[in-house]
Amino acid sequence: MNTSKKRARLVSFVAAGTMATSAMLGVLASAVAHAKPLSETTIKNECNQAGGSYSTANLGGGMRWSGCTYKAADGNTYTDNYNNGTYTTTNQVGPRPQ
């Protein structure tokens, strides 16, 4: 196969891979954007099942923050954050013990 045919073939593979990746990211973003809020009971129960520590606070104005702090398999401590039952972020809050 000559060089120009190889290059054209490579470009088509890269383009196909890029399109497939873009499609998957779009599906994932859409799923997250349309996720239903979890109840406080669900957040608390799932946190307890993970061996975590559940916290919640009323922020006023109809806003509630909930968090679950847990030690992950990588040895680090994380907090999953929820606003009104909708997952927002995960923060690393502690290093792995030495």
Buried (B, 14 or more C-beta within 10 A) or exposed (E): EEEEEEEEEEEEEEEEEEEEEEEEEEEEEEEEEEEEEBEBEEBBEBBEEBEBBBBEEEEEEEEBBBBBBBBEEEEBBBBBBBBBBEBEEBEEEEEEEE
